[in-house]
Amino acid sequence: MCGLAGFVYVATHQYDNVVLLDTMLEQIAHRGRDNRGTYFYNSENYYLGLGHNRLSIIDTSSRANQPYHFDKYSIVFNGEIYNYKELWDELIANGYSIDTTSDTEVILKLFHLHKYAAFSYLNGMFAIVIHDKEEGTIFMIRDRMGVKPLVYYYDNEHLYFSSEAKSIYKNIPKNKAITINKDLINSYFKYGFVNSFDSIFENVQKVKNGQIVTIDLKDFSKKETIFWNFENVGGKKIDDLEQAYQSLRPLVDSAINYRLVSDVGFGIFLSSGIDSNLVLNGILSESPSKINSYTYQGISSSNNEEAVAYDKTRVDQRYVQLSDDDLWRDYKYLCVNYDEPFADPATVALFGLARKAKEQNKVILVGDGGDELLGGYQSYEELYYYTRPNVIMKVVKYCYKPFSFILNWVFKKYPFLKHMGRIYLYHNILCHHSLFDVMFELENRFVPVIEKITKRKFVKEVVDVKNRNSILAFLNYKTKTELIHQLNYKTDIAGMLQTIEIREPLLDYRLFELQQRFTDNIFYDKSKSVRNKYLYRRILSSYNKDLTQLKKRGFKVDLDRVFKKYSIEIDEIINTHQSAFVDLAYVKGIWTKYKEGRVDFEFMNRILSFLLWEKNLKNRI
């Protein structure tokens, strides 16, 4: 796990390349402090620099430092290839020598052998940049599930790329001023994150998951190629629970075992839910070593009654407490270090856990991905069942329709009414006929208010879905949006700001390929007592039947209480802020209503996160 950065620009320009690359790397120094490597190449047509901040996990020797070179290729790479040892045989059989024990060498030589097809061999999380000096070409590649970030600025004369946009901000040529994409400010306020592969900065983009972006440096033309899309995976549908279990179980075991590949020790972030406990039990079945677990427990207790108690000879369970002062300090720090405005409160807890974990571990495993794979959230299950076509619901909806205008009026006039989330949910279930229609209404709840805040109309979003009542189609939508742009970013930034690597076994791409073959009854089926994450619960029961009843808690942070405690400081932040993007008079009105208990925390958090992010923006660009 590392941080990469670099540039290419046409030879008609002249910059101090050493200073430029060092500045880019320094902005992401937190991603790896074990080694910094640079490489410069000058051709007749262009100048190039590749840089790498290393966090040494596999082959910690200096021979595996990057940039790494072979034949006409040079590579910088962030992530891990878990099956790299298996790929040695492929390379050796084709006449290649293996000079290190690193996965970086395997990637580059596999690319030398197979070109674009090489990436279909890799099981891992990766952001890769490869330079072909003979052909004059740059390749930028991102892993299938979008676990590792890779962003780039591109025009017809410059290419800047990095693991984080913050190392690009200040290095854009002065005649190419960065501007903000205001449509994506609306996107942020709608979702709490920027739900797009376009960056909030004009001309700064994110490489898509499963994508190869190729830049021909002879004319700076760009080509985009998708090497993997989970929705295009074929195979016979599975509608039998036993077959689904027998197909899933070995893949879960393999996914966990792969992520134990490391030349340094590892730990786990353990919540009280199914997913992280599944990963931990999988680790215990594969590894004889004692493992450190880290659980966020809030502020009040000295132990954690919700967490499972494990054998102390196998698991050293550590509980992390964060005071209100800690939470407020970390919240402000994160808001100004996000590349784009971002408002997931769980990031604060994850960041606190990472701070504690780095005292003992460089590598941490987590249970992320289980909810998107098997529909783990209770709200998903409710939406699925309440939008099923059946006689009872048709009658209820028919009877409710004449009265629905009352709540429509209430929600329109008082969009921030506190504790109205569940009522709004059921209201929309009764007013609409498909799972997707209800979801879109929930997502658009605050649109009229957002347009007042930003003084900008929404650009209509269109999602083409064939079966609007399919839970698999719904999960695919969530994977392509929330998982890629929210969950993965949260995990990466919280871990890397503390210089630790976080691995996610349940985001193994093979699990999502199998998921595409499941019919809806594999996810939920009341007639067979199939509830959310039934298959994962069954795997857990093979370790301990008591674990099957675990309830999801996650890393919940009571920022609502923190906001109220630090309201005077927030008053000052709002009252002294000068914004180019939001109507501060309207924002102040929302803040006043929040202090009076008339506005939910969720949207107030989005506003404050944005203001703190914007306040620091002038220090970046």
C-alpha positions as CSV (number, residue, x, y, z in Angstrom):
1,M,0.0,0.0,0.0
2,C,1.4,3.3,-1.0
3,G,0.9,6.6,-2.7
4,L,1.8,7.3,-6.3
5,A,2.1,10.6,-8.2
6,G,3.5,11.8,-11.5
7,F,3.2,14.0,-14.6
8,V,3.8,14.2,-18.3
9,Y,3.8,17.3,-20.3
10,V,4.7,18.4,-23.9
11,A,8.3,19.5,-24.4
12,T,7.3,23.0,-25.4
13,H,6.8,23.7,-21.6
14,Q,9.5,24.0,-19.1
15,Y,9.0,23.3,-15.3
16,D,11.4,22.3,-12.5
17,N,10.6,18.6,-12.6
18,V,12.3,17.7,-9.4
19,V,10.5,20.3,-7.4
20,L,7.2,19.5,-9.2
21,L,7.3,15.8,-8.4
22,D,8.6,16.3,-4.9
23,T,5.8,18.7,-4.2
24,M,3.2,16.2,-5.4
25,L,4.7,13.4,-3.3
26,E,4.9,15.5,-0.2
27,Q,1.1,16.2,-0.4
28,I,0.5,12.4,0.0
29,A,3.5,11.6,2.3
30,H,1.0,10.1,4.8
31,R,0.4,7.2,2.4
32,G,3.8,5.6,2.8
33,R,6.9,6.7,4.7
34,D,9.2,3.7,4.3
35,N,10.7,4.9,1.0
36,R,10.3,7.7,-1.6
37,G,11.4,6.9,-5.1
38,T,11.4,9.1,-8.3
39,Y,12.1,8.6,-11.9
40,F,12.4,11.1,-14.7
41,Y,12.4,10.6,-18.5
42,N,12.9,13.1,-21.2
43,S,12.0,12.5,-24.8
44,E,12.0,14.7,-27.9
45,N,8.2,15.2,-27.4
46,Y,7.6,15.2,-23.7
47,Y,8.9,15.2,-20.1
48,L,7.8,12.6,-17.6
49,G,8.1,12.1,-13.8
50,L,7.0,9.0,-11.8
51,G,7.0,9.1,-8.0
52,H,6.2,6.7,-5.2
53,N,5.8,6.9,-1.4
54,R,6.1,3.4,-0.1
55,L,4.4,1.6,2.8
56,S,6.3,-1.7,2.7
57,I,4.1,-4.7,3.1
58,I,5.2,-7.4,0.6
59,D,9.0,-7.8,0.1
60,T,10.1,-5.0,2.4
61,S,13.6,-5.0,0.9
62,S,14.9,-2.0,-1.1
63,R,14.9,-4.2,-4.3
64,A,11.1,-3.9,-4.4
65,N,11.1,-0.1,-4.2
66,Q,9.4,1.9,-6.9
67,P,9.4,3.1,-9.5
68,Y,10.2,-0.3,-10.8
69,H,11.6,-0.9,-14.3
70,F,11.7,-3.8,-16.8
71,D,12.7,-3.7,-20.4
72,K,10.9,-0.7,-21.9
73,Y,8.4,-0.3,-19.1
74,S,8.4,1.6,-15.8
75,I,5.7,1.2,-13.1
76,V,4.3,2.9,-10.0
77,F,1.7,0.9,-8.2
78,N,-0.5,1.4,-5.1
79,G,-2.3,-1.7,-3.6
80,E,-1.7,-5.4,-3.2
81,I,-2.0,-8.3,-5.6
82,Y,-3.0,-11.2,-3.4
83,N,-2.4,-14.0,-6.0
84,Y,1.0,-12.8,-7.1
85,K,2.8,-16.0,-6.1
86,E,0.5,-18.1,-8.3
87,L,1.3,-15.8,-11.2
88,W,5.1,-16.6,-10.8
89,D,4.5,-20.0,-12.5
90,E,2.9,-18.3,-15.5
91,L,5.8,-16.0,-15.9
92,I,8.5,-18.6,-15.3
93,A,6.8,-20.9,-17.9
94,N,7.1,-18.1,-20.4
95,G,10.8,-17.6,-19.8
96,Y,10.8,-14.7,-17.2
97,S,13.1,-14.6,-14.2
98,I,11.8,-13.6,-10.8
99,D,14.2,-11.1,-9.2
100,T,12.2,-10.0,-6.2
101,T,9.4,-11.4,-4.0
102,S,7.2,-8.4,-4.7
103,D,3.9,-8.2,-6.5
104,T,5.1,-5.1,-8.4
105,E,7.5,-7.1,-10.4
106,V,4.7,-9.6,-11.2
107,I,2.4,-6.9,-12.5
108,L,5.0,-5.4,-14.8
109,K,6.3,-8.6,-16.3
110,L,2.7,-9.9,-16.7
111,F,1.9,-6.7,-18.6
112,H,5.0,-7.2,-20.7
113,L,3.7,-10.7,-21.6
114,H,-0.1,-10.1,-22.0
115,K,-0.5,-6.3,-22.4
116,Y,-4.1,-5.3,-21.6
117,A,-5.2,-8.9,-20.8
118,A,-2.7,-8.9,-17.9
119,F,-5.2,-7.2,-15.5
120,S,-7.7,-10.0,-15.8
121,Y,-5.2,-12.3,-14.0
122,L,-4.9,-10.0,-11.0
123,N,-6.9,-10.6,-7.8
124,G,-6.3,-7.6,-5.6
125,M,-6.8,-3.9,-5.0
126,F,-4.7,-1.7,-7.2
127,A,-4.1,1.6,-8.9
128,I,-1.3,1.3,-11.5
129,V,0.5,3.6,-13.8
130,I,2.8,2.2,-16.5
131,H,5.0,4.1,-18.9
132,D,6.1,2.6,-22.2
133,K,9.1,4.7,-23.3
134,E,9.4,3.1,-26.7
135,E,5.8,3.6,-27.8
136,G,5.4,6.8,-25.9
137,T,2.4,5.7,-23.9
138,I,1.0,6.0,-20.4
139,F,-1.5,3.5,-19.0
140,M,-3.6,4.2,-15.9
141,I,-5.4,1.2,-14.4
142,R,-7.8,0.8,-11.4
143,D,-9.0,-2.4,-9.8
144,R,-12.3,-4.1,-10.5
145,M,-14.1,-3.0,-7.3
146,G,-12.6,0.5,-7.2
147,V,-10.9,-0.1,-3.8
148,K,-7.9,2.0,-4.6
149,P,-8.2,5.5,-5.9
150,L,-6.5,7.0,-9.0
151,V,-7.2,10.5,-10.1
152,Y,-5.8,12.6,-12.9
153,Y,-5.8,16.0,-14.5
154,Y,-5.8,15.9,-18.3
155,D,-5.7,18.5,-21.1
156,N,-4.0,18.4,-24.5
157,E,-0.6,19.3,-23.1
158,H,-0.5,18.0,-19.5
159,L,-1.3,14.9,-17.6
160,Y,-1.0,14.9,-13.8
161,F,-2.0,11.7,-11.8
162,S,-2.0,10.7,-8.2
163,S,-3.6,8.6,-5.5
164,E,-5.2,11.7,-4.1
165,A,-6.3,14.9,-5.9
166,K,-4.6,17.1,-3.2
167,S,-1.2,16.4,-4.8
168,I,-2.6,17.7,-8.1
169,Y,-4.2,20.9,-6.9
170,K,-1.3,23.2,-6.6
171,N,0.7,21.8,-9.5
172,I,-1.7,22.6,-12.3
173,P,-0.1,25.1,-14.7
174,K,-1.0,28.6,-13.8
175,N,-2.5,29.2,-17.2
176,K,-4.9,26.3,-16.6
177,A,-6.7,27.5,-13.5
178,I,-8.8,24.9,-11.6
179,T,-12.5,25.7,-11.4
180,I,-15.2,24.0,-9.4
181,N,-17.9,21.8,-11.0
182,K,-21.0,23.4,-9.4
183,D,-23.3,20.6,-10.5
184,L,-21.2,18.2,-8.4
185,I,-21.7,20.5,-5.4
186,N,-25.4,19.7,-5.7
187,S,-24.5,16.0,-6.0
188,Y,-22.6,16.3,-2.7
189,F,-25.4,17.9,-0.8
190,K,-27.8,15.3,-2.2
191,Y,-25.8,12.2,-1.3
192,G,-23.3,13.4,1.3
193,F,-20.5,12.5,-1.2
194,V,-19.7,13.3,-4.8
195,N,-21.5,10.6,-6.6
196,S,-19.4,10.7,-9.9
197,F,-16.2,9.6,-11.6
198,D,-15.9,13.3,-12.5
199,S,-14.1,15.2,-9.8
200,I,-15.6,18.3,-8.2
201,F,-12.6,20.0,-9.9
202,E,-13.0,20.7,-13.6
203,N,-10.7,18.5,-15.8
204,V,-9.8,16.3,-12.8
205,Q,-11.2,12.8,-13.2
206,K,-11.2,9.5,-11.4
207,V,-10.2,6.4,-13.2
208,K,-13.2,4.1,-13.1
209,N,-13.2,0.7,-11.5
210,G,-12.1,-2.0,-13.9
211,Q,-10.8,0.7,-16.4
212,I,-7.7,1.3,-18.4
213,V,-7.0,4.9,-19.5
214,T,-4.4,5.1,-22.2
215,I,-2.7,8.3,-23.2
216,D,-0.7,8.4,-26.5
217,L,2.0,10.9,-25.7
218,K,2.7,11.6,-29.4
219,D,-0.5,13.6,-29.7
220,F,-1.8,13.4,-26.1
221,S,-5.0,11.6,-27.2
222,K,-6.9,9.5,-24.7
223,K,-8.6,6.1,-25.0
224,E,-10.7,4.5,-22.3
225,T,-11.1,0.7,-22.0
226,I,-13.2,-1.4,-19.6
227,F,-11.5,-4.7,-18.7
228,W,-14.2,-5.8,-16.2
229,N,-17.8,-5.1,-15.5
230,F,-19.6,-7.3,-12.9
231,E,-22.9,-6.8,-14.6
232,N,-21.6,-8.4,-17.8
233,V,-20.6,-11.7,-16.0
234,G,-22.4,-14.7,-17.5
235,G,-23.3,-18.0,-16.0
236,K,-26.4,-20.0,-15.2
237,K,-28.7,-18.4,-12.6
238,I,-28.8,-19.9,-9.1
239,D,-32.1,-20.1,-7.4
240,D,-31.4,-22.9,-4.9
241,L,-30.1,-21.8,-1.4
242,E,-28.0,-24.9,-0.9
243,Q,-26.3,-24.4,-4.3
244,A,-25.8,-20.7,-3.5
245,Y,-24.2,-21.6,-0.2
246,Q,-21.9,-24.3,-1.7
247,S,-20.8,-21.9,-4.4
248,L,-20.2,-18.9,-2.0
249,R,-18.5,-20.7,0.9
250,P,-15.2,-21.6,-0.8
251,L,-14.9,-18.2,-2.4
252,V,-15.3,-16.5,1.0
253,D,-12.7,-18.7,2.5
254,S,-10.3,-18.1,-0.4
255,A,-10.9,-14.3,-0.3
256,I,-10.0,-14.1,3.4
257,N,-7.0,-16.4,3.0
258,Y,-5.7,-14.3,0.1
259,R,-5.7,-11.2,2.2
260,L,-3.5,-12.7,4.8
261,V,-0.6,-12.5,2.4
262,S,1.9,-10.1,4.1
263,D,5.4,-9.8,5.3
264,V,4.3,-7.8,8.3
265,G,1.6,-8.5,11.0
266,F,-2.1,-7.7,10.6
267,G,-5.1,-6.9,12.7
268,I,-8.8,-6.4,12.2
269,F,-11.4,-3.7,12.9
270,L,-14.2,-5.6,14.7
271,S,-17.7,-4.3,15.0
272,S,-20.6,-6.2,16.5
273,G,-22.0,-7.2,13.1
274,I,-21.9,-10.2,10.9
275,D,-19.3,-9.2,8.3
276,S,-16.3,-8.3,10.5
277,N,-16.9,-11.4,12.7
278,L,-17.1,-13.5,9.6
279,V,-13.7,-12.2,8.5
280,L,-12.2,-12.7,12.0
281,N,-13.4,-16.3,12.2
282,G,-12.1,-16.9,8.7
283,I,-8.7,-15.6,9.8
284,L,-8.7,-17.7,13.0
285,S,-9.4,-20.8,10.9
286,E,-6.4,-20.1,8.5
287,S,-3.8,-18.4,10.7
288,P,-2.2,-19.8,13.9
289,S,-1.0,-16.4,14.9
290,K,-2.6,-14.2,17.6
291,I,-4.5,-11.3,16.0
292,N,-5.2,-7.8,17.3
293,S,-8.8,-6.6,17.0
294,Y,-9.9,-3.0,17.4
295,T,-13.5,-2.0,18.3
296,Y,-14.9,1.5,18.5
297,Q,-17.0,1.7,21.7
298,G,-17.9,5.4,21.9
299,I,-17.2,7.4,25.0
300,S,-19.0,6.0,28.1
301,S,-18.0,2.3,28.9
302,S,-14.7,0.6,29.8
303,N,-15.7,-2.5,28.0
304,N,-17.9,-3.4,25.0
305,E,-21.0,-5.4,25.8
306,E,-22.1,-5.7,22.2
307,A,-18.8,-7.1,20.9
308,V,-18.3,-10.9,20.9
309,A,-15.8,-12.1,23.5
310,Y,-13.1,-14.2,21.8
311,D,-10.4,-16.6,23.3
312,K,-7.7,-14.3,24.7
313,T,-5.0,-16.6,23.5
314,R,-6.1,-16.1,19.9
315,V,-7.5,-12.6,19.8
316,D,-6.2,-9.5,21.7
317,Q,-9.4,-7.4,21.8
318,R,-8.7,-3.7,22.1
319,Y,-11.4,-1.0,22.6
320,V,-11.0,2.5,21.4
321,Q,-12.7,5.4,23.1
322,L,-12.9,8.9,21.7
323,S,-14.0,11.8,23.8
324,D,-16.1,14.6,22.4
325,D,-12.9,16.7,22.2
326,D,-11.3,13.9,20.2
327,L,-14.3,13.6,17.9
328,W,-14.5,17.3,17.2
329,R,-10.7,17.6,16.6
330,D,-10.7,14.6,14.2
331,Y,-13.9,15.8,12.4
332,K,-12.4,19.1,11.6
333,Y,-9.1,17.5,10.5
334,L,-10.8,15.1,8.2
335,C,-13.1,17.8,6.6
336,V,-10.1,19.8,5.5
337,N,-8.2,16.7,4.3
338,Y,-10.9,15.3,2.1
339,D,-10.2,15.8,-1.6
340,E,-13.8,16.6,-2.1
341,P,-16.5,17.5,0.4
342,F,-17.5,14.3,2.2
343,A,-20.0,13.8,5.1
344,D,-19.9,10.2,6.4
345,P,-19.7,10.4,10.2
346,A,-18.3,6.8,10.5
347,T,-15.1,8.1,8.9
348,V,-14.3,9.8,12.3
349,A,-14.5,6.5,14.1
350,L,-12.6,4.7,11.5
351,F,-9.9,7.3,11.6
352,G,-9.7,7.0,15.4
353,L,-9.4,3.2,15.1
354,A,-6.6,3.6,12.5
355,R,-4.7,5.9,14.9
356,K,-4.8,3.2,17.6
357,A,-4.1,0.3,15.2
358,K,-0.9,1.8,13.7
359,E,0.8,1.5,17.1
360,Q,0.9,-2.3,16.4
361,N,-0.1,-3.0,12.9
362,K,0.5,-1.9,9.3
363,V,-2.2,-4.0,7.8
364,I,-5.9,-4.1,8.9
365,L,-8.7,-6.3,7.6
366,V,-12.4,-5.1,7.7
367,G,-15.8,-6.5,6.8
368,D,-16.7,-3.9,4.2
369,G,-18.8,-5.1,1.2
370,G,-21.1,-7.6,2.9
371,D,-24.1,-5.3,2.8
372,E,-23.7,-4.6,-0.9
373,L,-23.2,-8.2,-1.7
374,L,-26.1,-9.7,0.2
375,G,-28.4,-6.8,1.0
376,G,-27.4,-6.4,4.6
377,Y,-29.1,-3.2,5.5
378,Q,-32.5,-3.5,7.1
379,S,-33.8,-0.6,4.9
380,Y,-33.0,-2.7,1.8
381,E,-35.0,-5.6,3.1
382,E,-38.0,-3.4,4.0
383,L,-37.9,-1.7,0.6
384,Y,-37.9,-5.0,-1.1
385,Y,-40.8,-6.5,0.7
386,Y,-43.0,-3.4,0.8
387,T,-42.6,-2.8,-2.9
388,R,-43.5,-6.4,-3.9
389,P,-46.7,-6.5,-6.0
390,N,-49.4,-8.2,-3.8
391,V,-53.1,-7.8,-3.2
392,I,-52.8,-6.5,0.4
393,M,-50.3,-3.7,-0.5
394,K,-52.4,-2.7,-3.6
395,V,-55.4,-2.3,-1.3
396,V,-53.5,-0.3,1.3
397,K,-52.0,2.0,-1.4
398,Y,-55.4,2.5,-3.0
399,C,-56.8,3.5,0.4
400,Y,-53.9,5.8,1.2
401,K,-53.8,7.6,-2.1
402,P,-56.6,10.1,-1.4
403,F,-54.8,11.2,1.8
404,S,-51.2,11.3,0.6
405,F,-51.4,14.9,-0.4
406,I,-51.4,15.9,3.3
407,L,-47.9,14.5,3.9
408,N,-46.7,15.7,0.5
409,W,-47.6,19.2,1.6
410,V,-46.0,18.7,5.0
411,F,-42.7,17.4,3.6
412,K,-42.6,20.2,1.0
413,K,-43.2,22.9,3.5
414,Y,-41.0,21.5,6.3
415,P,-38.3,19.4,4.6
416,F,-36.1,19.2,7.7
417,L,-38.7,18.0,10.2
418,K,-36.8,16.1,12.8
419,H,-37.5,12.3,13.2
420,M,-39.5,12.2,10.0
421,G,-37.2,9.9,8.1
422,R,-39.2,6.7,8.8
423,I,-42.5,8.4,8.1
424,Y,-41.1,9.8,4.8
425,L,-39.9,6.2,3.9
426,Y,-43.3,4.6,4.5
427,H,-45.1,7.5,2.8
428,N,-43.1,6.9,-0.4
429,I,-43.6,3.2,-0.2
430,L,-47.4,3.8,-0.2
431,C,-47.2,6.3,-3.0
432,H,-45.0,4.4,-5.5
433,H,-45.0,1.0,-7.1
434,S,-41.4,0.0,-7.5
435,L,-38.3,-0.4,-5.4
436,F,-36.3,2.1,-7.6
437,D,-39.1,4.7,-7.6
438,V,-39.1,4.7,-3.8
439,M,-35.3,4.9,-3.6
440,F,-35.2,7.8,-6.0
441,E,-37.8,9.7,-4.0
442,L,-35.7,9.1,-0.8
443,E,-32.5,10.3,-2.6
444,N,-34.3,13.5,-3.8
445,R,-35.9,14.4,-0.5
446,F,-33.7,17.5,0.0
447,V,-33.4,18.6,-3.7
448,P,-35.6,21.7,-3.3
449,V,-33.7,22.8,-0.3
450,I,-30.3,22.1,-1.9
451,E,-31.3,24.3,-4.9
452,K,-31.9,27.1,-2.4
453,I,-28.6,26.6,-0.7
454,T,-26.5,26.5,-3.9
455,K,-28.8,28.7,-6.0
456,R,-28.4,26.1,-8.8
457,K,-31.0,23.8,-10.4
458,F,-30.3,20.1,-10.4
459,V,-29.3,18.4,-13.6
460,K,-31.7,15.5,-13.9
461,E,-30.1,12.1,-13.3
462,V,-31.4,9.1,-15.3
463,V,-30.8,5.5,-14.3
464,D,-31.7,2.9,-16.9
465,V,-32.9,-0.2,-15.1
466,K,-34.8,-3.0,-16.8
467,N,-36.4,-4.5,-13.7
468,R,-37.2,-1.8,-11.2
469,N,-38.3,-4.3,-8.6
470,S,-35.2,-6.5,-8.7
471,I,-33.2,-6.5,-5.5
472,L,-30.1,-7.6,-7.5
473,A,-30.5,-4.5,-9.8
474,F,-30.9,-2.4,-6.6
475,L,-27.7,-3.8,-5.1
476,N,-25.8,-3.3,-8.3
477,Y,-26.9,0.4,-8.3
478,K,-25.7,0.8,-4.7
479,T,-22.4,-0.9,-5.5
480,K,-21.8,1.4,-8.5
481,T,-22.6,4.5,-6.4
482,E,-22.3,4.3,-2.6
483,L,-19.7,1.5,-2.5
484,I,-17.4,3.0,-5.0
485,H,-17.7,6.7,-4.2
486,Q,-18.5,6.6,-0.5
487,L,-17.5,3.4,1.3
488,N,-14.2,2.8,-0.6
489,Y,-13.2,6.5,-0.3
490,K,-13.9,6.5,3.4
491,T,-11.9,3.4,4.1
492,D,-8.9,4.5,2.0
493,I,-8.7,8.1,3.4
494,A,-9.2,7.1,7.0
495,G,-6.5,4.4,6.8
496,M,-4.0,6.2,4.7
497,L,-4.1,9.4,6.7
498,Q,-2.8,7.2,9.6
499,T,-0.4,5.3,7.2
500,I,-2.0,1.9,7.5
501,E,-3.3,-0.5,4.8
502,I,-6.9,-1.6,5.0
503,R,-7.9,-4.8,3.2
504,E,-11.5,-5.9,2.4
505,P,-12.0,-9.6,1.8
506,L,-15.7,-9.3,1.1
507,L,-14.9,-7.0,-1.8
508,D,-13.2,-9.8,-3.7
509,Y,-14.4,-9.5,-7.2
510,R,-15.2,-13.2,-7.5
511,L,-18.0,-12.8,-4.9
512,F,-19.6,-10.1,-6.9
513,E,-19.4,-12.2,-10.1
514,L,-21.2,-15.0,-8.2
515,Q,-23.7,-12.6,-6.9
516,Q,-24.8,-11.7,-10.4
517,R,-26.1,-15.3,-10.8
518,F,-28.3,-15.2,-7.7
519,T,-32.1,-14.8,-8.1
520,D,-33.9,-12.5,-5.7
521,N,-35.0,-15.4,-3.4
522,I,-31.3,-16.0,-2.5
523,F,-31.2,-12.6,-0.8
524,Y,-34.7,-12.5,0.8
525,D,-37.4,-15.1,1.1
526,K,-39.9,-15.0,4.0
527,S,-41.3,-18.4,3.2
528,K,-37.9,-20.0,3.9
529,S,-36.9,-17.6,6.7
530,V,-34.2,-16.1,4.5
531,R,-33.3,-12.7,5.9
532,N,-30.6,-10.2,5.2
533,K,-27.2,-11.9,4.8
534,Y,-28.6,-15.4,5.3
535,L,-25.7,-17.0,3.6
536,Y,-23.1,-15.2,5.7
537,R,-25.0,-16.1,8.8
538,R,-24.9,-19.7,7.7
539,I,-21.1,-19.6,7.3
540,L,-20.8,-18.0,10.7
541,S,-22.9,-20.8,12.2
542,S,-20.2,-23.3,11.1
543,Y,-17.8,-21.5,13.5
544,N,-20.3,-20.7,16.3
545,K,-24.1,-20.8,16.1
546,D,-24.4,-18.0,18.6
547,L,-22.8,-15.6,16.1
548,T,-25.7,-15.9,13.7
549,Q,-27.9,-13.6,15.7
550,L,-25.4,-10.7,15.7
551,K,-27.0,-7.3,14.9
552,K,-25.3,-4.7,12.8
553,R,-24.0,-1.8,14.9
554,G,-21.2,-0.4,12.7
555,F,-18.9,2.4,14.0
556,K,-21.5,4.9,15.1
557,V,-20.3,8.3,16.2
558,D,-22.6,10.7,18.0
559,L,-21.6,13.9,16.2
560,D,-25.1,15.3,16.9
561,R,-24.1,15.6,20.5
562,V,-20.7,17.0,19.6
563,F,-22.2,19.6,17.3
564,K,-24.4,20.8,20.2
565,K,-21.5,20.9,22.6
566,Y,-19.4,22.9,20.2
567,S,-22.2,25.1,18.9
568,I,-20.4,28.4,19.9
569,E,-17.4,27.4,17.7
570,I,-19.7,26.4,14.9
571,D,-21.5,29.7,15.2
572,E,-18.2,31.4,14.5
573,I,-17.4,29.1,11.6
574,I,-20.7,29.8,9.9
575,N,-20.9,33.5,10.7
576,T,-17.3,34.3,9.6
577,H,-17.3,32.1,6.5
578,Q,-17.2,33.6,3.0
579,S,-18.6,31.2,0.5
580,A,-18.5,31.3,-3.3
581,F,-20.9,28.4,-3.6
582,V,-23.7,28.4,-0.9
583,D,-26.2,31.0,0.3
584,L,-24.9,31.6,3.8
585,A,-28.1,33.5,4.9
586,Y,-30.1,30.4,4.2
587,V,-27.5,28.2,5.8
588,K,-27.6,30.3,9.0
589,G,-31.4,29.8,9.1
590,I,-30.9,26.0,8.9
591,W,-28.3,26.1,11.7
592,T,-30.7,28.1,13.9
593,K,-33.4,25.5,13.4
594,Y,-31.0,22.7,14.1
595,K,-30.0,24.3,17.5
596,E,-33.7,24.5,18.2
597,G,-34.1,20.8,17.5
598,R,-36.2,21.3,14.3
599,V,-33.6,20.0,11.8
600,D,-32.1,16.5,11.6
601,F,-28.4,16.1,12.1
602,E,-27.8,14.4,8.7
603,F,-28.2,17.5,6.6
604,M,-26.6,19.8,9.1
605,N,-23.5,17.6,8.9
606,R,-23.4,17.9,5.1
607,I,-23.5,21.7,5.4
608,L,-20.8,22.0,8.1
609,S,-18.5,19.5,6.4
610,F,-18.8,21.5,3.2
611,L,-18.0,24.8,4.9
612,L,-14.9,23.4,6.6
613,W,-13.8,21.8,3.3
614,E,-14.4,25.1,1.4
615,K,-12.6,27.1,4.0
616,N,-9.4,25.2,3.4
617,L,-9.8,25.2,-0.4
618,K,-7.9,28.5,-0.9
619,N,-4.9,26.9,0.8
620,R,-4.8,24.2,-1.9
621,I,-5.4,25.8,-5.2
